[in-house]
């Protein structure tokens, strides 16, 4: 045994003895129920990005579910694999990789406590999704046997909202979805997806082929030391920090105040039910020697768009065709929505060349988009610098670099019209208990990008200058404080702001974990933005303030029984009108009998807000691969019940019933009454014995 190996073994033994004994006492490592941070992350995502498709969050939840059933091997995990969890910040990931590099593969999961900045709450949060395999590394073994062996899953889902009053819809109120996925060793995945939204035709009318949306994907990684990854069919992409191309789940500001980096694999398979944020074609990632990596991608798909035609004045034949906007809802129910379906063709091509070092990476990115008709947005002052035309080319350079307890990252991008956008950030730890994050962004109003999704206040990477500061402080094993401050300005007009405007936002969260299975936190958010205000027929900019205060508790009352309670208050203030307030409270019970075949979850909610501006969001556990984050406004109550039955080893049946009783409408044009929805789902799984 060499000196280095002997030293590594002695260090390991000491770590396992010291930490293992302490861990086996008051803080045993065991898989916890869903951590509230996951729900908070999704709530923040939808609160700040109300126009996004829920498929983005759906992909995130599917990744976690897949890892829950087949945990990520920490001895083989790459930086991208760890980032994909979304449960660790980049500094924690780098500390783990550095620990593994210095001491070799992990011998036990208990070693995680020896890694700097990895505290027990973090470890417990990731435990359901990771494991340690001390066997041989076969990541480049034959993956093609996975075409015959592996895990198969067939998902069937039906839902129906009631009442259904959309008389102009072509189809029924039923929501129907079907998906098949075959996967092997987290290295091979292929399958197909089909979906019909409520109101869309099914095997008739405009959908004679059956479902309204079809999707298929094939993805393989580590098939060869040179062939890092291949994606065919539908796939998602992440380049750099999201300034030129980001179709993957991209959360923004949240109570996880140091999670500010865009990362993860550049390409990934797409199997969600959303019909907007994905590419269709092929992509490949190649390793060129020890330090170089190249990525190429191409996509063509038909996009839903609002198309206009200019007719000849003599014979009324079209002489010019253009579109004013791209539709992302994926709904094709009414004559106008059906007319917009697949109206525009979109080509997209891209390439990446990356140089890697032990401590960092620099990458060059190029993306080109082309439409088969010009994009001409409806004229408006705030759209002065918006993209117009058929073609758009973007170039960027991104980097990350780590040194000890410092991690720097960023990206500089330029669109073909000369617009520039740049984002740079820094993560650092002053000691093992304090982690800080800084991020500066400068997005010129003239910068143009269709698929940009950086960490920012607004979407699109345009017309914003801002500075973000976040901190994560741990006090022993029981207390944690998270806080951030974000200030920004928009040098040009925006929708709802007829002049240059500015804003600021502050968040603080105090968490207390007195014992295993018990957690409390208090969260406060204050946001101030300049928006249009009208007084005596004169419109001017004025500050609008929104505040939120939340108290949340999660606690176990017995084996397999967990309770969760929350109260939340909001206040919205705007000049020339009295402040509006909102209130929400819920209690939730999760029952999972040990060894039982039936489990369930139920929640009862009451809410009372004076108007829509004081609305409150609350994440709900839905069926597998489904997302529910309703916004509550007006006055009323809501409850839902989820049931899951493990009918057999290969079959799981799920049901959900929800009902909202709206006593006061959420807006003057809203409605009152009872709104109900049924959902049923079946998951059929069958595995091959050779899958490991």
C-alpha positions in Angstrom: 0.0 0.0 0.0 1.4 3.4 -1.0 1.9 6.3 1.4 -1.0 8.2 -0.1 -3.3 5.2 0.1 -2.3 4.5 3.7 -2.9 8.2 4.6 -6.2 8.1 2.9 -7.3 5.0 4.8 -6.3 6.4 8.2 -8.1 9.7 7.5 -11.2 7.7 6.4 -11.2 5.5 9.5 -10.9 8.5 11.8 -13.7 10.3 10.0 -16.0 7.3 10.0 -15.4 6.6 13.7 -15.9 10.1 14.9 -18.8 11.1 12.8 -20.4 7.7 12.6 -20.7 7.5 16.4 -22.2 10.9 16.7 -24.5 10.2 13.8 -25.9 7.1 15.3 -27.1 9.0 18.4 -29.4 11.9 18.3 -29.2 12.4 14.6 -29.5 9.1 12.7 -29.3 9.3 8.9 -32.5 8.2 7.4 -34.6 9.2 4.4 -36.9 12.0 5.3 -40.2 12.9 4.0 -40.4 15.7 1.4 -38.3 18.6 2.5 -40.2 21.9 2.5 -37.4 23.5 0.5 -38.6 21.7 -2.6 -42.1 23.2 -2.3 -40.6 26.6 -1.5 -38.4 26.5 -4.6 -41.4 25.7 -6.8 -43.6 28.3 -5.2 -41.0 31.0 -5.7 -40.5 29.9 -9.3 -44.2 30.3 -10.2 -44.7 33.4 -8.2 -41.9 35.2 -10.0 -42.6 33.6 -13.4 -46.4 33.3 -13.7 -46.3 32.9 -17.5 -44.0 29.8 -17.6 -45.2 26.3 -18.4 -45.6 24.0 -15.5 -43.7 21.4 -17.5 -40.4 23.0 -16.3 -41.2 22.2 -12.7 -42.6 18.8 -13.7 -39.2 17.9 -15.1 -37.5 18.8 -11.9 -39.9 16.6 -9.8 -39.4 13.7 -12.2 -35.7 13.9 -11.8 -36.1 13.6 -8.0 -38.6 10.8 -8.3 -36.2 8.8 -10.6 -33.4 9.3 -8.2 -35.5 8.3 -5.2 -36.1 4.9 -6.9 -32.5 4.6 -8.2 -30.2 6.8 -6.1 -27.3 8.7 -7.6 -23.9 6.9 -6.9 -21.8 9.6 -5.3 -18.6 7.8 -6.3 -19.5 8.2 -10.0 -21.5 11.5 -9.8 -20.2 14.4 -11.9 -20.6 18.1 -11.2 -23.6 18.1 -13.5 -25.2 15.1 -11.8 -25.0 16.8 -8.4 -26.3 20.1 -9.7 -29.3 18.3 -11.2 -30.5 17.7 -7.7 -31.2 21.4 -7.2 -30.7 20.8 -3.5 -27.1 21.9 -3.1 -25.3 25.1 -4.0 -22.3 25.2 -6.2 -19.8 25.7 -3.4 -21.1 22.5 -1.6 -20.8 20.6 -4.9 -17.2 21.8 -5.4 -16.3 20.9 -1.8 -17.6 17.4 -2.4 -15.7 17.0 -5.6 -12.5 18.2 -4.0 -13.0 15.9 -1.0 -13.4 12.9 -3.3 -10.5 13.9 -5.5 -8.1 14.1 -2.5 -9.3 11.0 -0.5 -10.7 8.8 -3.3 -14.1 7.1 -3.5 -16.4 7.3 -0.5 -16.6 4.2 1.7 -19.8 5.2 3.5 -22.6 7.7 3.3 -21.5 8.9 6.8 -18.5 10.6 5.2 -20.7 13.4 3.9 -20.6 15.0 7.3 -16.8 15.5 6.9 -17.3 17.7 3.8 -17.0 21.4 4.5 -20.4 23.3 4.3 -22.4 20.0 4.3 -24.5 20.2 7.4 -27.0 17.6 8.7 -30.1 19.4 7.2 -28.4 19.4 3.8 -27.4 15.8 4.1 -30.9 14.6 5.2 -32.4 16.5 2.3 -30.3 14.8 -0.4 -30.2 11.3 1.3 -33.3 9.9 -0.5 -31.6 10.6 -3.8 -28.0 9.5 -3.3 -26.0 6.4 -2.3 -22.5 5.0 -2.2 -21.4 2.1 -4.4 -17.9 0.8 -3.5 -17.8 -1.6 -6.4 -15.9 -1.1 -9.7 -16.6 1.9 -11.8 -18.3 0.6 -14.9 -19.6 3.9 -16.2 -18.2 3.1 -19.7 -19.4 -0.5 -19.7 -21.7 -1.6 -22.5 -24.8 0.6 -22.3 -26.4 -1.1 -25.3 -27.5 -4.1 -23.3 -29.9 -1.6 -21.9 -31.9 -1.8 -25.1 -33.1 -5.3 -23.8 -32.6 -4.8 -20.1 -33.6 -2.0 -17.7 -36.7 -0.5 -16.2 -40.0 0.2 -18.0 -42.8 2.4 -16.9 -46.2 3.1 -18.4 -48.2 6.0 -17.1 -51.9 6.6 -17.8 -53.6 9.7 -16.5 -57.1 11.1 -16.7 -58.6 14.3 -15.2 -61.7 16.3 -15.4 -62.5 19.8 -14.1 -66.1 20.6 -13.1 -68.1 22.6 -14.0 -67.0 23.0 -17.6 -68.4 26.1 -19.2 -66.2 26.6 -22.2 -68.8 26.3 -25.0 -66.4 27.3 -27.8 -64.1 24.4 -27.1 -63.9 21.7 -29.8 -63.4 18.8 -27.4 -64.5 17.5 -24.0 -63.4 18.6 -20.6 -61.3 15.5 -20.1 -57.5 15.7 -19.7 -55.8 12.5 -20.9 -52.1 11.7 -20.9 -50.0 8.6 -21.8 -46.3 8.1 -21.4 -43.9 5.2 -21.8 -40.3 5.3 -20.6 -37.5 2.7 -20.7 -34.4 3.5 -18.7 -31.2 1.7 -17.8 -28.5 2.5 -15.3 -29.1 6.3 -15.6 -27.3 6.1 -18.9 -30.0 5.1 -21.4 -33.5 6.4 -21.7 -36.1 6.4 -24.5 -39.8 6.6 -24.7 -42.8 8.6 -25.9 -45.5 10.9 -24.5 -49.0 11.8 -25.7 -51.4 14.3 -24.2 -54.8 16.0 -24.6 -55.7 19.1 -22.7 -59.3 19.9 -21.5 -61.3 21.3 -24.4 -59.1 19.7 -27.1 -60.6 17.3 -29.6 -59.7 13.6 -29.3 -59.8 11.3 -32.4 -62.0 13.8 -34.2 -62.1 17.3 -35.5 -58.7 18.9 -35.7 -57.1 15.9 -33.9 -58.0 13.0 -36.2 -54.7 11.4 -35.2 -55.8 11.1 -31.6 -53.9 13.1 -29.0 -53.2 16.7 -29.5 -49.5 16.5 -28.5 -47.0 13.7 -29.3 -43.4 13.5 -28.2 -40.6 11.0 -28.4 -37.0 10.9 -27.1 -33.9 8.8 -27.1 -30.9 9.6 -24.9 -27.7 7.9 -24.0 -24.7 9.0 -22.0 -21.2 7.6 -21.4 -21.6 5.0 -24.1 -17.9 5.5 -24.9 -15.1 7.6 -23.3 -15.4 10.0 -26.3 -19.2 9.9 -26.7 -20.4 11.7 -23.6 -24.1 12.1 -24.5 -26.5 11.8 -27.4 -30.0 13.1 -27.6 -32.5 12.3 -30.4 -36.1 13.5 -30.7 -37.2 15.9 -28.0 -34.6 17.2 -25.6 -33.8 20.2 -23.4 -30.7 22.4 -23.3 -28.7 24.5 -20.9 -25.8 26.7 -22.2 -23.7 28.8 -19.8 -25.7 30.9 -17.4 -28.8 31.1 -19.6 -28.0 34.2 -21.6 -28.4 32.6 -25.0 -30.2 29.2 -24.5 -31.9 27.7 -21.5 -34.9 25.4 -21.9 -34.4 23.5 -18.7 -35.9 24.2 -15.2 -34.4 27.6 -14.2 -35.6 28.8 -10.8 -34.9 32.4 -9.7 -34.8 34.0 -6.4 -36.0 31.9 -3.5 -35.3 31.1 0.2 -32.4 29.0 -1.0 -30.5 32.2 -1.1 -27.1 30.9 -2.3 -28.5 28.8 -5.2 -27.8 31.3 -7.9 -25.9 29.3 -10.5 -27.2 27.8 -13.7 -25.7 24.4 -14.2 -26.2 20.7 -14.9 -25.9 18.7 -18.1 -25.9 20.7 -21.3 -28.4 18.3 -22.9 -31.1 16.1 -21.3 -34.1 14.0 -22.5 -37.5 15.7 -22.6 -40.5 13.7 -21.6 -42.8 16.2 -19.9 -46.3 17.0 -21.0 -45.5 20.7 -21.7 -45.6 21.7 -25.4 -43.3 24.8 -25.4 -39.9 24.7 -23.8 -38.0 21.9 -25.6 -36.0 21.3 -28.8 -36.8 18.7 -31.4 -34.0 17.1 -33.4 -30.6 15.9 -32.2 -27.6 16.8 -30.0 -24.3 15.3 -29.2 -21.6 15.9 -26.6 -18.0 14.7 -27.4 -14.9 14.6 -25.2 -11.9 15.6 -27.2 -8.9 14.4 -25.2 -8.5 15.1 -21.5 -9.4 18.8 -21.5 -11.7 19.6 -24.4 -15.4 19.0 -24.9 -17.6 19.8 -27.9 -21.3 20.0 -28.2 -23.4 20.3 -31.4 -27.2 20.6 -31.6 -29.9 21.1 -34.2 -33.7 21.5 -33.9 -36.7 22.0 -36.2 -40.2 22.2 -34.9 -43.5 24.0 -35.7 -44.4 26.7 -33.2 -47.8 28.0 -32.2 -47.9 31.6 -33.4 -50.3 34.5 -34.0 -49.9 34.9 -37.8 -51.0 37.8 -39.9 -51.3 38.2 -43.6 -51.3 41.3 -45.9 -53.6 40.8 -48.8 -53.3 42.2 -52.3 -55.9 44.9 -52.8 -56.9 43.6 -56.3 -57.4 39.8 -55.9 -57.1 39.5 -52.1 -54.3 37.0 -52.3 -51.6 37.0 -49.5 -48.6 39.1 -50.5 -46.9 39.1 -47.1 -47.0 36.8 -44.1 -45.6 37.5 -40.6 -46.3 36.6 -37.0 -46.7 38.9 -34.0 -46.0 36.5 -31.1 -45.3 32.9 -30.2 -47.9 31.1 -28.0 -46.5 28.9 -25.3 -49.6 27.6 -23.5 -50.0 24.6 -25.8 -53.8 24.8 -25.8 -55.7 24.1 -29.0 -59.4 24.3 -28.0 -61.0 27.1 -29.9 -61.0 28.1 -33.6 -58.4 30.8 -33.0 -56.1 28.5 -30.9 -56.4 25.8 -33.6 -55.6 28.3 -36.3 -52.4 29.3 -34.5 -51.3 25.7 -33.9 -48.0 24.9 -35.7 -48.3 28.1 -37.8 -44.5 28.9 -37.9 -41.5 26.8 -38.5 -38.4 27.3 -36.3 -34.9 26.2 -37.0 -32.3 26.3 -34.3 -28.6 25.3 -34.4 -25.9 25.6 -31.9 -22.4 24.6 -30.9 -20.2 24.7 -27.8 -16.5 24.3 -27.4 -15.3 24.0 -23.8 -11.8 23.9 -22.3 -11.6 22.2 -18.8 -9.1 22.5 -16.1 -9.0 20.8 -12.7 -10.3 24.1 -11.1 -12.6 25.4 -13.7 -13.8 25.7 -17.3 -14.2 28.2 -20.1 -16.7 27.6 -22.9 -17.6 29.4 -26.2 -21.3 29.1 -27.3 -23.0 29.9 -30.6 -26.7 29.7 -31.4 -28.6 30.6 -34.6 -32.4 30.7 -34.9 -34.4 31.1 -38.1 -38.1 31.3 -38.7 -39.9 30.7 -42.0 -41.7 34.1 -41.7 -40.7 37.4 -40.1 -41.4 38.1 -36.5 -43.1 41.5 -36.2 -44.3 42.3 -32.7 -47.3 44.6 -32.3 -45.8 48.1 -32.2 -45.5 49.6 -28.6 -42.9 52.0 -27.1 -41.6 49.3 -24.7 -41.0 47.0 -27.6 -38.7 49.4 -29.4 -35.7 47.0 -29.1 -37.6 43.7 -29.3 -36.4 41.2 -31.9 -37.9 41.6 -35.4 -37.1 39.6 -38.5 -36.4 36.0 -39.5 -32.9 35.3 -38.2 -31.1 35.7 -34.8 -27.5 34.8 -34.0 -26.0 34.9 -30.5 -22.5 34.3 -29.3 -21.3 34.0 -25.7 -18.4 32.9 -23.5 -19.1 31.4 -20.0 -16.8 30.3 -17.3 -16.5 29.0 -13.7 -13.5 28.8 -11.5 -13.0 27.5 -8.0 -10.2 28.0 -5.5 -10.5 26.7 -2.0 -13.7 28.2 -0.6 -14.3 30.6 -3.5 -16.3 29.9 -6.6 -16.6 32.4 -9.5 -18.8 32.1 -12.6 -20.3 34.2 -15.3 -21.2 34.7 -19.0 -20.8 37.4 -21.6 -23.2 37.3 -24.6 -23.8 39.4 -27.7 -26.7 39.3 -30.1 -26.2 40.0 -33.9 -27.6 43.5 -33.5 -24.8 44.5 -31.2 -26.7 44.1 -27.9 -24.7 42.9 -25.0 -25.6 41.0 -21.8 -23.3 39.9 -19.0 -23.7 38.1 -15.7 -21.0 37.4 -13.1 -21.2 35.9 -9.7 -19.2 34.7 -6.7 -19.9 32.2 -4.0 -17.6 32.0 -0.9 -17.6 30.7 2.6 -16.1 32.8 5.4 -16.1 29.7 7.6 -18.0 26.4 7.8 -21.2 28.1 9.0 -21.5 31.1 6.7 -21.9 31.0 2.9 -22.4 34.2 0.9 -23.4 34.9 -2.7 -22.9 37.9 -4.9 -24.3 38.3 -8.5 -24.1 41.3 -10.8 -26.1 41.4 -14.1 -26.0 43.9 -16.9 -28.5 43.3 -19.7 -28.6 46.0 -22.3 -32.1 47.0 -23.7 -30.9 46.2 -27.2 -29.8 42.6 -26.3 -32.1 40.0 -28.0 -32.6 36.4 -27.1 -35.6 34.1 -27.5 -34.7 31.3 -25.1 -32.8 33.2 -22.5 -33.5 32.4 -18.8 -30.7 33.8 -16.6 -30.9 34.5 -12.8 -32.6 37.8 -12.8 -35.7 39.8 -11.8 -37.3 39.6 -15.2 -37.2 37.0 -18.0 -35.5 37.5 -21.4 -32.0 38.8 -20.3 -32.8 42.3 -21.6 -33.3 45.8 -20.1 -32.0 45.1 -16.6 -29.1 46.1 -14.4 -29.0 44.6 -11.0 -27.0 43.4 -8.0 -27.9 40.5 -5.7 -26.5 39.5 -2.3 -27.4 36.4 -0.4 -26.3 34.7 2.7 -26.8 31.3 4.4 -25.8 31.1 8.1 -25.9 27.9 10.3 -25.9 28.0 14.1 -25.1 24.5 15.2 -27.4 21.7 14.0 -30.7 23.3 14.8 -30.8 26.9 13.5 -30.4 28.4 10.0 -30.8 31.9 8.7 -31.2 32.7 5.0 -31.4 36.2 3.6 -31.0 38.1 0.4 -31.2 41.7 -0.9 -31.7 42.4 -4.6 -31.7 45.9 -6.2 -32.3 46.5 -9.9 -33.3 49.1 -12.5 -34.7 49.0 -16.0 -33.1 51.6 -18.2 -35.8 51.4 -20.8 -39.6 51.1 -20.7 -41.3 47.9 -19.7 -44.9 46.6 -20.0 -46.7 48.4 -17.2 -43.9 51.0 -16.8 -43.9 53.9 -19.2 -40.5 55.1 -18.3 -37.2 53.8 -16.8 -38.0 52.2 -13.5 -36.3 50.5 -10.6 -37.0 48.1 -7.8 -35.7 46.2 -4.8 -36.5 43.1 -2.9 -35.5 41.6 0.5 -36.1 38.2 2.0 -35.2 36.6 5.3 -36.0 33.1 6.6 -35.3 31.6 10.1 -35.4 27.8 10.4 -35.4 25.8 13.6 -35.0 22.0 13.6 -35.3 21.1 17.3 -35.3 17.3 16.6 -35.5 14.8 13.9 -38.9 15.0 12.1 -39.7 18.5 13.5 -39.1 21.7 11.6 -40.3 25.3 11.9 -39.6 28.3 9.9 -40.6 32.0 9.5 -40.3 33.7 6.2 -40.6 37.5 5.4 -40.4 39.1 1.9 -40.7 42.7 0.9 -40.7 43.8 -2.7 -40.9 47.3 -4.1 -41.4 48.1 -7.8 -42.1 51.2 -9.9 -45.2 50.7 -12.0 -47.7 52.9 -13.9 -50.2 54.7 -11.7 -53.1 56.8 -13.0 -54.5 59.9 -11.2 -56.9 62.4 -12.8 -56.2 60.9 -16.2 -52.5 61.3 -15.8 -50.2 58.3 -15.8 -46.9 58.4 -13.9 -44.5 55.9 -12.2 -45.0 55.2 -8.5 -43.7 52.6 -6.1 -45.9 49.6 -5.4 -45.0 47.5 -2.3 -45.8 43.9 -1.6 -45.0 42.1 1.7 -45.4 38.5 2.8 -45.1 36.9 6.2 -45.3 33.1 6.6 -45.1 30.7 9.5 -44.7 27.1 8.7 -44.5 23.9 10.9 -43.8 20.3 10.0 -43.9 17.6 12.6 -44.4 13.9 13.0 -47.0 12.6 15.4 -46.3 8.9 15.0 -44.9 6.2 12.8 -45.8 7.1 9.2 -47.9 10.2 10.1 -46.7 13.7 9.5 -48.5 17.0 10.0 -47.9 20.3 8.2 -49.4 23.7 9.1 -49.0 27.1 7.7 -50.4 30.6 8.0 -49.4 33.5 5.7 -50.3 37.1 5.4 -49.8 39.5 2.5 -50.0 43.3 2.1 -50.1 45.2 -1.2 -49.7 49.0 -1.2 -50.0 51.4 -4.1 -50.4 55.2 -4.2 -53.9 56.7 -4.5 -55.6 53.6 -3.0 -55.8 52.0 0.4 -53.6 48.9 1.1 -55.0 45.5 0.4 -54.4 42.5 2.6 -54.6 38.8 2.3 -54.6 35.8 4.6 -54.2 32.0 4.1 -54.0 29.1 6.5 -53.9 25.4 5.9 -53.4 22.1 7.8 -52.1 19.0 6.0 -51.8 15.4 7.1 -49.6 12.8 5.4 -50.2 9.2 6.3 -47.8 6.4 5.2 -48.3 3.3 7.2 -45.1 1.3 7.5 -45.5 -1.7 5.3 -48.9 -0.7 4.2 -50.1 -0.7 0.6 -52.3 2.5 0.9 -51.0 5.9 1.7 -52.8 9.3 1.6 -52.5 13.0 2.0 -55.1 15.6 2.7 -55.1 19.4 3.1 -57.7 22.0 4.1 -57.2 25.6 3.2 -59.0 28.9 4.0 -58.1 32.1 2.3 -59.3 35.7 2.4 -57.7 38.4 0.2 -59.1 41.8 -0.6 -58.1 41.7 -4.3 -55.9 39.9 -6.8 -52.8 42.0 -5.9 -52.8 40.3 -2.5 -52.9 36.8 -3.8 -51.0 34.0 -2.2 -49.4 30.9 -3.7 -49.1 27.5 -2.1 -47.4 24.4 -3.5 -49.5 21.2 -3.4 -48.4 17.6 -3.6 -50.2 16.2 -6.6 -50.0 12.9 -8.5 -46.7 11.7 -9.7 -45.2 13.9 -12.4 -47.9 16.5 -11.9 -47.5 20.0 -10.5 -50.1 22.1 -8.6 -49.3 25.6 -7.3 -52.6 27.5 -7.2 -52.8 31.2 -6.5 -55.5 32.1 -3.9 -57.4 35.4 -4.2 -60.9 36.5 -3.0 -62.4 34.6 -0.1 -63.2 30.9 0.2 -61.8 27.5 1.1 -60.2 24.6 -0.6 -59.4 21.0 0.1 -57.8 18.1 -1.7 -57.2 14.4 -1.0 -54.5 12.2 -2.6 -54.6 8.5 -2.3 -52.1 5.9 -3.5 -52.6 2.2 -3.7 -49.7 -0.2 -4.3 -51.9 -2.9 -5.8 -48.9 -5.0 -6.8 -45.2 -4.8 -7.1 -45.6 -3.6 -10.7 -48.8 -1.5 -10.3 -49.6 1.7 -8.5 -52.9 3.4 -8.6 -53.4 7.1 -7.6 -56.4 9.3 -7.2 -56.9 12.9 -6.4 -60.0 15.0 -5.7 -59.9 18.7 -5.1 -62.6 21.3 -4.5 -62.4 25.1 -4.2 -65.4 27.0 -2.7 -65.1 30.6 -3.9 -67.4 32.8 -1.9 -65.9 36.1 -3.0 -64.5 36.4 -6.5 -60.8 36.9 -7.0 -61.5 39.9 -9.3 -64.5 42.0 -10.4 -64.8 39.7 -13.5 -64.3 36.5 -11.5 -66.9 34.0 -10.5 -68.1 32.3 -7.3 -69.3 28.8 -6.6 -67.7 25.3 -6.3 -64.9 24.3 -8.6 -64.0 20.6 -8.5 -61.5 18.3 -10.3 -61.0 14.6 -10.4 -57.7 13.0 -11.3 -56.9 9.3 -11.7 -53.6 7.7 -12.6 -52.1 4.3 -13.1 -48.3 3.5 -13.2 -47.2 0.1 -14.5 -43.6 -0.8 -13.9 -41.7 -3.9 -14.9 -37.9 -4.4 -14.4 -35.3 -6.7 -15.8 -33.2 -8.7 -13.3 -30.0 -7.6 -15.0 -30.6 -4.0 -14.2 -28.2 -2.9 -11.4 
